[in-house]
Amino acid sequence: LKMTALQSQMNPHFLFNSLNSINNFVLKSEVEKASDYITKFSKLIRVILNSSSSPTAQLSEELKILDLYVKLEQMRVSGGFTYSVEVDEDIDMDQIKVPPLFLQPFIENSIWHGIMKKEGEKRIEVSIKEEKGSVLCIVLDNGIGINKAKELDSMSQKKKFFGAKATENRIRMLYQNKDVHIVTKDISSKTQTGTQVSIRFPLQ
């Protein structure tokens, strides 16, 4: 049951890729990196398994888990990337309930289908605010944009769809299908590239 819960909350590819990254650190004799990665990785898995016994998590806990996940990915991405979270001061993050790891698939998409495929500065920004009785979570990246990603990799569309759809279903179940909206938008223009995902659900 625990492993089923783990699989439903985190892409199995992440687990295999993480083990592969540890192996690469060892092969390169980067012992400190390998140790640091294993420590973070085991902590993340432990937190996920603990959270899997409950259908909901506090938003504050969700952001801590997400931060740990991002730190692992920053170690794997060549040149790294910046990650920032901005939360409206009016929001009580301990009171807002969300499905565990509900933002993780969108961050994963931003990394591996967005910023990984571009040169230069790589950036992911998360913002959370209250808007008209709803919680609005926005994941913004300056990657190549979802349209270009689909062109380059026909599989990326399938992966994006699954990650987004699985998360959407979990949020809809939690909030009994009321006022849940997830919109993915390519924000590329002549001066910038990127993708924005907006996730809106009721503020209870």
C-alpha positions in Angstrom: 0.0 0.0 0.0 2.8 2.4 0.9 4.6 1.8 -2.4 1.4 2.2 -4.3 0.9 5.6 -2.5 4.5 6.5 -3.3 4.1 5.7 -7.0 0.9 7.7 -7.2 2.6 10.7 -5.7 6.0 10.7 -7.5 7.0 9.8 -11.0 8.9 6.4 -10.8 11.4 7.9 -13.3 12.5 10.3 -10.6 13.4 7.4 -8.3 15.4 5.6 -11.0 17.1 8.8 -12.1 18.0 9.6 -8.5 19.7 6.2 -8.0 21.5 6.7 -11.3 22.7 10.1 -10.2 24.1 8.6 -7.0 25.9 6.0 -9.1 27.4 8.7 -11.3 28.7 10.6 -8.3 30.3 7.4 -7.0 31.9 6.6 -10.4 33.3 10.1 -10.5 34.6 9.7 -7.0 32.5 12.7 -5.9 32.0 11.1 -2.4 30.7 14.2 -0.6 28.2 14.9 -3.4 27.0 11.3 -3.3 26.7 11.4 0.5 24.8 14.7 0.4 22.5 13.4 -2.3 21.7 10.2 -0.5 21.0 12.1 2.7 18.5 14.4 1.0 17.0 11.5 -1.1 16.4 9.3 1.9 14.8 12.2 3.8 12.5 12.9 0.9 11.4 9.3 0.6 10.8 9.0 4.3 8.7 12.2 4.3 6.7 10.9 1.3 6.1 7.5 2.9 4.9 9.2 6.1 2.6 11.5 4.3 1.1 8.7 2.2 -0.9 7.6 5.1 -3.0 10.7 5.0 -5.0 12.0 1.9 -4.1 15.6 2.8 -1.1 17.7 3.9 -0.7 21.2 5.2 0.4 23.6 2.5 3.4 24.6 4.7 4.5 20.9 4.8 4.0 20.6 1.1 6.4 23.5 0.4 9.1 22.0 2.7 8.9 18.6 0.8 9.0 20.5 -2.5 12.0 22.4 -1.4 13.8 19.1 -0.6 12.8 17.7 -4.0 14.1 20.8 -5.8 17.4 20.7 -4.0 18.0 17.2 -5.3 17.1 18.2 -8.9 19.4 21.3 -8.6 22.3 18.8 -7.9 21.5 16.9 -11.1 20.9 19.7 -13.5 24.1 20.9 -15.2 24.7 24.5 -14.1 21.8 24.3 -11.7 18.8 26.6 -11.6 17.2 29.2 -9.3 14.0 28.4 -7.5 11.9 30.8 -5.5 8.6 30.7 -3.6 6.5 33.7 -2.8 3.5 33.3 -0.5 1.0 36.1 0.3 1.4 37.1 3.9 -2.4 36.9 4.4 -2.4 33.1 3.7 -2.3 30.7 6.7 -0.3 27.9 5.2 -1.0 25.6 8.2 -4.8 25.8 7.6 -4.8 25.1 3.8 -5.1 21.4 3.0 -3.7 19.9 -0.2 -3.0 16.5 -1.6 0.6 15.5 -0.7 3.1 16.4 -3.4 0.4 18.0 -5.6 2.8 20.6 -7.0 5.7 18.2 -7.6 4.7 17.0 -11.1 4.4 20.6 -12.4 7.9 21.4 -11.0 9.2 18.2 -12.6 7.8 19.2 -16.0 9.3 22.7 -15.7 12.7 21.2 -15.0 12.9 18.4 -17.5 10.7 19.7 -20.4 11.3 23.4 -19.9 14.5 24.8 -18.4 16.7 21.7 -19.2 16.3 22.4 -22.9 17.5 26.0 -22.9 20.8 27.8 -22.6 21.7 30.4 -20.1 19.9 31.3 -16.8 17.3 28.8 -15.7 14.5 29.9 -13.4 11.4 28.4 -11.7 9.1 30.6 -9.6 6.2 29.5 -7.4 3.7 32.0 -6.1 0.7 31.3 -3.9 -2.0 33.8 -3.1 -5.6 34.2 -2.2 -8.0 35.4 -4.9 -11.8 35.7 -4.6 -12.2 33.0 -2.1 -9.8 30.6 -3.8 -6.1 29.6 -3.4 -4.2 30.4 -6.6 -0.8 28.5 -7.1 1.3 29.6 -10.0 4.3 27.7 -11.3 6.3 29.8 -13.8 9.4 28.8 -15.6 11.6 30.4 -18.2 12.2 27.2 -20.2 11.6 26.6 -23.9 7.8 26.7 -23.5 5.3 23.9 -23.6 4.6 24.3 -27.3 8.2 23.9 -28.3 8.6 21.0 -25.8 5.8 19.1 -27.5 7.5 19.7 -30.9 10.9 18.4 -29.7 9.6 15.4 -27.8 6.4 13.7 -28.6 6.6 11.8 -25.3 6.7 15.1 -23.3 3.1 15.7 -24.1 2.1 12.4 -22.7 4.2 12.8 -19.6 2.9 16.3 -19.0 -0.6 15.2 -19.5 -0.3 12.3 -17.0 1.4 14.4 -14.3 -1.1 17.2 -14.7 -4.1 14.9 -15.0 -3.2 12.8 -12.0 -2.7 15.9 -9.8 -5.9 17.4 -11.1 -7.9 14.3 -10.2 -6.4 14.3 -6.7 -7.3 17.9 -6.1 -10.8 17.4 -7.5 -11.4 14.5 -5.2 -10.2 16.5 -2.2 -12.4 19.4 -2.9 -15.3 17.3 -4.3 -14.9 18.8 -7.8 -15.9 22.3 -6.7 -14.1 25.2 -8.3 -10.9 23.4 -9.2 -9.2 24.8 -12.3 -5.8 23.9 -13.7 -4.6 25.9 -16.8 -1.2 25.4 -18.6 -0.2 28.3 -20.8 2.8 28.9 -23.0 4.0 32.4 -22.2 6.6 32.6 -24.9 7.0 35.8 -27.0 9.7 37.6 -29.0 11.5 38.6 -25.9 11.0 35.5 -23.6 10.2 31.9 -23.4 8.4 29.9 -20.7 5.4 28.1 -19.3 2.9 29.1 -16.7 0.7 26.6 -14.8 -2.2 28.1 -12.7 -3.8 25.8 -10.1 -6.9 27.2 -8.4 -8.9 25.5 -5.6 -11.3 26.6 -2.9 -10.0 28.4 0.2 -11.6 26.6 3.1 
